[in-house]
């Protein structure tokens, strides 16, 4: 059993679905962020009213100059004179829905007894007519004020000078404020949605003549709300929605094909391996991504390795059982005979010698088996010189046909072990000379011994295969050599030969 903590985890399909939903939501959230969070509706309305106010103020000032009369209104400060007399004096939006409070609805104003200046009345008569006609298009309400803040649109003289936005304009600045449309309006925390129809934007623009504020233009309009905006942009929004859904669907299907299917296939294959089945070692039809292809290759390699190791273990078990059966039987038989009464001293010594011989044989066999198992799991070493790998075996001459300084793609320790086992194997088969040559990443090893029968060539590297069992051979020498070479991706092949035995060790390009 594994130790992975059992807890809820999202599936790949859930993650892909979440990614698609996020992809669809991003443009919508971006649109709302631009249009709502940044006060775009309100600021567009405010900027539009400022532009209209600038036009009306110019007409107001031009018409007022044509009328004779004394100077009226508050005189501008030096900074204001410099600003308004400049070639360019743009007015920026200043309202912020998230920060500014909603003021009460605009009052009608206080009734005042003093009559207005005739010049203002003369200008207002024509300007109001123009404003009423323009309102059909601009949808903006307009009130003309004189230098006292008196409403010139009504017959009853009422002053709006007490309003802060009007005071700002009469002091030479552009004023702006948000005012409720009804007395029962209540501010809502989620103002970006609830405020759309609950307030109006009010802008006051000063009218300046001879560096004095002789009046003001008071404009108002309800800003565009979200519903109207979405309706007006319905075709563009629909196009964007369709494109986003199609893009998200494409991304989702692509992710499913590139990630989900290969992952599920690798999962099923891994489960089959864990269940002890023999999964198909062929590559999957679709890996999708490079990393998944590498993972699939690793899983296939692992499956093949596990199957090979499993077969090897079964083979080793059968061979060890078979090889140990004979000496164990001999030891048991000798032990039973030793318990016989009247056994001669000479026979007792013979039986004890048999027990010692068979015990040494078993110990030697098990030692070779442990050595091969250890070497199969050992790590690769750095390449080493052939001269330092040559074995020193009594009765066996080693002849090198290659440059002794040549570097083999195997460590000196493993190379020496390989040549030692092959030298001992050659010596045990009657050889007196071992010849080595190396070229094109192939090491040739040959001897002048008894040679190998043609029928035995395919089996010489199999564990426990030996033709010298009666002389104590275990059949593990060349099997150990093969196990070492396996770690380097190399192979050993027995070649047909008229005299002696000949082997070729092929080193791969990756070793």
C-alpha positions in Angstrom: 0.0 0.0 0.0 1.2 3.5 -0.7 1.5 6.3 1.8 -0.2 9.0 -0.3 -2.6 10.9 1.9 -6.2 10.3 0.8 -7.8 13.7 0.4 -9.9 15.4 -2.2 -8.0 16.5 -5.3 -9.4 18.1 -8.5 -9.3 16.0 -11.6 -7.7 17.1 -14.9 -11.2 17.6 -16.4 -12.2 19.9 -13.5 -9.0 21.9 -13.9 -9.5 22.2 -17.6 -13.2 23.3 -17.1 -12.0 25.9 -14.5 -9.5 27.2 -17.0 -12.2 27.5 -19.7 -14.5 29.3 -17.3 -11.7 31.8 -16.4 -11.0 32.4 -20.0 -14.6 33.2 -20.6 -14.8 35.4 -17.5 -11.7 37.5 -18.2 -13.0 39.7 -21.0 -16.3 40.2 -19.2 -14.6 41.2 -16.0 -12.2 43.4 -17.9 -15.1 45.2 -19.5 -16.9 45.8 -16.2 -13.6 46.9 -14.6 -13.1 49.5 -17.3 -16.6 50.7 -17.5 -17.6 50.5 -13.8 -14.7 50.4 -11.4 -12.9 53.2 -13.2 -16.1 55.4 -13.2 -16.1 55.4 -17.0 -19.8 56.1 -17.3 -19.8 59.0 -14.9 -16.6 60.6 -16.3 -17.8 60.4 -19.9 -20.9 62.2 -18.9 -19.0 64.8 -16.8 -16.6 65.4 -19.7 -19.5 65.8 -22.2 -21.1 68.4 -19.9 -17.9 70.3 -19.5 -17.5 70.5 -23.3 -21.1 71.7 -23.6 -20.6 74.2 -20.8 -17.5 75.6 -22.6 -19.5 76.3 -25.7 -22.5 77.9 -23.9 -20.1 80.0 -21.8 -18.4 81.4 -24.9 -21.8 82.3 -26.4 -22.9 83.8 -23.1 -19.7 85.9 -22.8 -19.9 87.1 -26.4 -23.5 88.2 -26.1 -22.8 89.9 -22.7 -20.0 92.0 -24.1 -22.3 93.5 -26.6 -24.4 95.0 -23.8 -23.2 98.2 -22.2 -23.0 98.4 -18.5 -20.7 98.4 -15.4 -18.3 95.6 -14.5 -20.0 92.9 -12.4 -19.0 89.6 -10.8 -16.0 88.3 -8.8 -12.6 89.2 -10.2 -10.3 86.3 -11.0 -7.1 85.7 -9.1 -3.8 86.0 -10.9 -3.4 82.2 -11.3 -7.0 82.0 -12.7 -6.3 84.8 -15.1 -3.2 83.0 -16.4 -5.2 79.8 -16.8 -8.3 81.2 -18.5 -6.2 83.5 -20.8 -4.0 80.7 -22.0 -4.4 79.4 -25.5 -5.4 76.0 -24.1 -7.1 75.5 -20.7 -8.7 72.0 -20.7 -10.9 70.9 -17.8 -10.4 67.3 -16.6 -13.0 65.0 -15.1 -13.0 65.0 -11.3 -15.9 62.9 -10.1 -15.2 59.5 -8.5 -18.2 57.3 -7.8 -16.4 55.2 -5.3 -15.2 58.1 -3.2 -17.7 61.0 -3.7 -20.9 61.1 -1.7 -24.2 61.5 -3.3 -25.6 65.0 -2.5 -29.3 65.6 -2.1 -31.4 66.5 -5.1 -30.9 70.0 -6.4 -33.2 72.5 -4.6 -35.2 75.1 -6.4 -33.3 77.9 -4.7 -34.1 80.8 -2.5 -36.5 83.5 -3.7 -34.7 86.9 -3.9 -36.4 90.3 -4.3 -33.7 92.2 -6.3 -34.3 92.1 -10.0 -31.7 90.7 -12.3 -29.4 92.8 -14.5 -31.1 93.5 -17.8 -28.0 92.4 -19.7 -28.3 88.9 -18.2 -32.0 88.8 -19.2 -31.2 89.8 -22.7 -28.5 87.1 -23.1 -30.6 84.4 -21.4 -33.6 84.9 -23.7 -31.7 83.9 -26.8 -29.4 81.3 -25.1 -32.2 79.4 -23.5 -33.9 79.0 -26.8 -30.6 77.5 -28.3 -30.2 75.2 -25.2 -33.7 73.9 -25.5 -33.2 73.0 -29.1 -29.8 71.3 -28.4 -31.2 69.4 -25.5 -33.2 67.2 -27.9 -29.9 65.8 -28.9 -27.6 66.2 -25.9 -30.3 65.2 -23.4 -28.6 67.6 -20.9 -30.5 70.0 -18.7 -29.1 73.6 -18.7 -29.7 76.5 -16.3 -28.2 80.0 -16.9 -27.0 81.8 -13.8 -26.0 85.4 -13.3 -23.1 86.6 -11.2 -25.3 86.3 -8.0 -26.2 82.7 -8.8 -29.7 83.7 -9.8 -31.6 81.2 -12.0 -32.4 83.0 -15.3 -34.5 80.2 -16.7 -37.5 80.9 -14.5 -39.7 83.9 -14.1 -39.5 83.7 -10.3 -36.1 85.0 -9.3 -34.4 82.2 -7.3 -30.8 82.0 -6.3 -28.7 78.8 -6.4 -25.6 80.5 -5.0 -25.8 78.4 -1.8 -24.9 75.2 -3.7 -21.2 74.3 -3.5 -20.9 73.6 -7.2 -22.4 77.0 -8.0 -20.0 78.7 -5.6 -17.1 77.0 -7.2 -18.1 78.3 -10.7 -18.8 81.8 -9.4 -15.3 81.8 -8.0 -13.8 81.0 -11.3 -13.4 77.2 -11.3 -15.3 74.4 -13.0 -17.5 72.6 -10.4 -18.9 69.1 -10.5 -21.1 67.0 -8.1 -23.3 63.9 -8.0 -26.8 64.6 -6.9 -29.7 62.2 -6.1 -32.6 62.1 -8.5 -35.2 61.6 -5.7 -35.4 62.6 -2.0 -35.7 58.9 -0.9 -32.5 57.9 -2.5 -30.2 55.8 -0.3 -26.6 55.2 -0.9 -25.8 51.5 -1.6 -22.5 49.8 -0.8 -22.4 48.2 -4.3 -22.6 51.6 -5.9 -21.2 50.6 -9.3 -24.5 48.9 -10.1 -27.1 50.5 -7.9 -26.1 54.1 -8.7 -26.7 53.9 -12.4 -30.3 55.3 -12.3 -30.3 56.9 -8.8 -28.2 60.0 -9.4 -27.3 62.7 -12.0 -24.1 64.4 -12.8 -24.1 68.2 -12.3 -21.4 70.5 -13.8 -21.1 74.3 -13.4 -18.9 76.2 -15.9 -17.9 79.9 -15.2 -18.7 82.6 -17.8 -15.8 85.0 -17.8 -15.8 88.6 -19.2 -12.9 91.0 -18.7 -11.4 88.7 -16.1 -14.6 88.6 -14.0 -17.1 85.9 -13.5 -20.3 87.4 -14.8 -22.4 84.2 -14.6 -22.3 80.4 -14.9 -23.7 77.6 -17.0 -25.3 74.9 -14.8 -25.7 71.6 -16.7 -26.9 68.1 -15.6 -27.5 64.7 -17.1 -28.1 61.2 -15.9 -25.1 59.0 -16.9 -25.3 56.0 -19.1 -26.2 52.9 -17.0 -24.9 49.3 -17.5 -28.1 48.0 -19.1 -28.1 50.7 -21.7 -24.4 50.2 -22.4 -24.8 46.4 -22.8 -27.8 46.9 -25.1 -25.9 49.5 -27.2 -22.9 47.2 -27.5 -25.0 44.0 -27.8 -23.6 43.0 -31.2 -20.0 43.6 -30.2 -20.5 41.8 -26.9 -22.2 38.8 -28.7 -19.3 38.6 -31.1 -16.8 38.7 -28.2 -18.8 36.1 -26.3 -18.9 33.7 -29.2 -15.2 34.2 -29.9 -14.4 33.7 -26.2 -16.5 30.5 -25.9 -15.0 29.1 -29.1 -11.5 29.9 -28.0 -12.1 28.4 -24.5 -13.7 25.3 -26.1 -10.7 24.9 -28.4 -8.3 25.3 -25.5 -10.2 22.8 -23.4 -10.3 20.2 -26.2 -6.6 20.8 -26.9 -5.7 20.3 -23.2 -7.9 17.2 -23.0 -6.2 15.7 -26.0 -2.6 16.8 -25.1 -2.8 16.1 -21.4 -5.8 14.2 -20.2 -5.8 11.2 -22.7 -2.1 10.4 -22.4 -2.2 10.8 -18.6 -5.2 8.4 -18.3 -3.5 5.9 -20.6 -0.3 6.0 -18.6 -2.3 5.6 -15.4 -4.0 2.5 -16.8 -0.7 1.1 -17.9 0.9 1.7 -14.5 -2.0 0.0 -12.8 -1.6 -3.0 -15.1 2.1 -3.2 -14.1 1.2 -2.9 -10.4 -1.4 -5.7 -10.8 1.3 -8.0 -12.2 -0.1 -8.1 -15.7 2.0 -7.9 -18.9 1.0 -4.5 -20.4 1.8 -3.8 -24.0 5.3 -2.2 -24.1 4.5 -0.4 -27.4 4.4 3.5 -27.2 1.0 5.1 -26.8 -0.7 6.5 -30.0 -0.8 10.0 -28.6 1.5 11.5 -26.0 0.5 15.1 -26.7 3.4 16.9 -25.0 7.2 16.3 -25.0 7.3 15.8 -21.3 4.5 13.2 -21.4 6.3 11.4 -24.2 9.4 11.2 -22.0 7.2 10.0 -19.1 5.6 7.4 -21.4 9.0 6.2 -22.5 10.1 5.9 -18.9 6.9 3.9 -18.0 7.5 1.6 -21.0 11.1 1.1 -20.0 10.1 0.4 -16.4 7.5 -2.1 -17.6 10.1 -3.9 -19.8 12.6 -3.8 -17.0 10.2 -5.2 -14.4 9.1 -8.0 -16.7 12.7 -8.9 -17.5 13.7 -8.8 -13.9 10.6 -10.9 -13.0 11.6 -13.5 -15.5 15.2 -13.4 -14.3 14.1 -13.9 -10.7 12.0 -16.9 -11.7 14.9 -18.3 -13.7 17.4 -17.7 -10.9 15.1 -19.3 -8.5 14.7 -22.4 -10.6 18.4 -22.6 -11.3 19.5 -22.0 -7.7 17.0 -24.6 -6.6 18.3 -27.1 -9.1 22.0 -26.3 -8.5 21.6 -26.5 -4.7 19.6 -29.7 -4.8 22.5 -31.9 -5.6 25.0 -30.6 -2.9 22.2 -30.4 -0.3 21.2 -34.0 -1.1 24.9 -35.1 -0.8 25.3 -33.2 2.5 22.1 -34.8 3.9 23.1 -38.3 2.8 26.6 -37.9 4.3 25.1 -36.7 7.5 22.8 -39.7 7.8 25.7 -42.1 7.0 27.8 -40.4 9.7 25.1 -41.4 12.2 25.5 -45.1 11.3 27.1 -47.3 14.0 30.3 -49.0 13.3 31.3 -46.6 10.5 35.0 -47.0 9.6 37.3 -44.1 10.2 38.3 -44.0 6.5 34.6 -43.8 5.4 33.9 -41.1 8.0 36.8 -39.0 6.6 35.5 -39.4 3.1 32.0 -38.3 4.1 33.3 -35.3 6.0 35.3 -34.4 2.9 32.2 -34.6 0.8 30.3 -32.4 3.1 33.1 -29.8 3.1 33.4 -29.9 -0.7 29.6 -29.6 -1.3 29.4 -26.8 1.3 32.2 -24.9 -0.5 30.4 -25.4 -3.8 27.2 -24.0 -2.4 29.0 -21.0 -0.9 30.8 -20.3 -4.1 27.5 -20.5 -6.1 25.7 -18.2 -3.7 28.6 -15.8 -3.7 28.5 -15.5 -7.5 24.8 -15.0 -7.4 25.2 -12.2 -4.8 27.9 -10.6 -6.9 25.8 -10.6 -10.1 22.8 -9.1 -8.2 25.0 -6.4 -6.7 26.6 -5.6 -10.1 23.2 -5.2 -11.8 22.3 -2.4 -9.4 25.7 -0.7 -9.4 26.2 2.7 -10.9 28.2 3.5 -14.0 31.7 4.7 -13.6 33.9 7.1 -15.6 35.7 5.8 -18.7 39.1 4.3 -18.0 42.2 3.1 -19.7 42.4 -0.4 -21.1 46.0 -0.9 -19.8 44.6 -0.6 -16.2 41.9 -3.3 -16.8 44.2 -6.1 -17.9 43.9 -9.2 -15.7 46.9 -10.9 -14.1 46.1 -14.7 -14.0 48.7 -17.4 -13.5 49.0 -19.6 -16.6 47.3 -17.1 -18.9 49.1 -14.6 -21.2 47.3 -11.4 -22.1 48.1 -9.9 -25.5 46.8 -6.5 -26.4 46.5 -5.6 -30.2 45.2 -2.1 -29.3 46.9 0.9 -27.9 47.1 0.3 -24.1 46.4 3.9 -23.5 43.1 3.7 -25.4 40.0 4.8 -23.3 37.1 2.4 -23.0 33.6 3.7 -22.2 33.5 1.8 -18.9 35.1 2.3 -15.5 38.4 0.7 -14.8 37.0 -1.3 -11.9 34.2 -2.8 -14.0 36.5 -3.3 -17.0 39.0 -5.2 -14.8 36.2 -7.4 -13.4 34.9 -8.2 -16.9 38.3 -9.2 -18.2 39.1 -11.1 -15.1 36.0 -13.3 -15.4 36.6 -13.8 -19.1 40.2 -14.7 -18.5 39.3 -17.2 -15.8 36.6 -18.6 -18.1 39.2 -19.0 -20.9 41.8 -20.6 -18.5 39.3 -23.1 -17.3 38.6 -24.1 -20.9 42.3 -24.9 -21.6 43.4 -21.5 -23.0 46.9 -20.2 -22.5 46.6 -16.8 -24.2 43.9 -14.1 -24.2 44.0 -11.6 -27.0 42.3 -8.1 -26.9 41.6 -5.5 -29.7 39.5 -2.4 -29.8 38.0 -0.4 -32.7 34.8 1.4 -33.5 33.5 1.1 -29.9 33.8 -2.7 -30.1 36.2 -4.7 -27.8 37.1 -8.1 -29.2 38.2 -10.8 -26.7 39.5 -14.2 -28.0 41.5 -17.1 -26.6 43.2 -20.3 -27.9 41.3 -22.7 -25.6 38.9 -25.6 -26.4 36.3 -23.3 -28.0 32.5 -23.3 -27.7 30.2 -25.7 -29.5 28.0 -24.0 -32.1 24.9 -25.2 -30.4 26.0 -23.6 -27.1 26.8 -20.1 -28.5 23.3 -18.6 -27.9 23.4 -19.8 -24.3 26.9 -19.0 -23.0 25.8 -15.8 -21.2 22.7 -17.3 -19.6 23.0 -17.6 -15.8 24.0 -21.2 -14.6 24.8 -22.5 -18.1 28.1 -24.4 -18.0 29.8 -27.3 -19.6 32.1 -27.9 -16.6 29.6 -28.7 -13.9 31.5 -31.8 -12.9 34.6 -29.7 -12.4 32.7 -27.2 -10.2 31.7 -24.7 -12.8 28.7 -22.5 -11.8 27.8 -20.9 -15.2 27.9 -17.4 -13.6 31.1 -16.0 -15.0 29.7 -14.7 -18.4 26.4 -13.9 -16.7 28.2 -11.5 -14.4 30.0 -10.0 -17.4 26.6 -9.5 -19.1 25.1 -7.9 -15.9 28.0 -5.4 -15.7 27.7 -4.4 -19.4 23.9 -4.0 -19.0 24.5 -1.0 -16.8 26.4 0.7 -19.6 23.9 -0.2 -22.3 26.5 -2.5 -23.8 26.1 -6.1 -25.0 28.4 -9.1 -25.3 28.1 -11.5 -28.2 29.8 -14.9 -28.8 31.2 -15.2 -32.3 31.7 -18.4 -34.3 35.4 -19.3 -34.3 37.4 -22.2 -35.8 39.9 -22.3 -32.9 39.2 -21.1 -29.3 36.5 -18.8 -28.3 35.8 -15.2 -29.5 33.6 -12.5 -28.0 32.6 -9.0 -29.2 31.6 -6.4 -26.6 29.6 -3.6 -28.3 29.4 -0.3 -26.5 26.5 1.9 -27.4 27.0 5.6 -28.5 25.3 6.7 -25.3 27.7 4.8 -23.0 
